[in-house]
Amino acid sequence: MSRPTTPARDWQAEIYQKHAGWIAGSHIHMAVGDGWADVLARLFDRIAEALTGEPVPVKVAIIDIKEKYGELRAEFLSPAGPETQAAIDRVILLAEMRSECTCDECGREGRLRSTLGQSGWLAVKCDIHAGGYPRRVAKGPPKRRVRDRRGTFEVVYDRASDSFLETPVDAVDSR
């Protein structure tokens, strides 16, 4: 006897439906694993929050949302003012860094891992889903150097608080 099947939750459609007011154009397919559903839901919520500061409603075009080299890549085009655009850029960076430590299959904490061999496919996997990706590539929290209109910063992501700490590069280099 077969079990009744229930349709899979369409989290992408839920995100688009929730944020239909500010998304311009057609809905592109988000080419990422289901484990990043929460990462993207938070990204869209935070973009909506950033847009509340605009004096007139702004429509944002989604250029691309995908996984590349085991990390989220998100590109948006918006006619927002400079302060709002800076806020959008920061929440995109936050989502990209969260993806670097979130299993793309289940959403648990994970690490960037690689397959063995020359091709060396990369993916973020938790210990449970690491099969086929035995070699850990990333050590420690996600970290980047970011340059914006305020200067150059070393940015370190903290998964527990879903935030990052910025340190001016001058302070990092003088240690």
Secondary structure, DSSP 8 states (H G I E B T S, - for coil): ----------HHHHHHHHTTTTEES-----BS-GGGHHHHHHHHHHHHHHHTTSSS---EEEEEEEEETTEEEEEEE----HHHHHHHHHHHHHHHHHHTTB-TTT-SB-EEEE-SSSS--EEEE-STT-TT--EE---SS-EEEEEETTEEEEEEEETTTTEEEEEEHHHHHT-
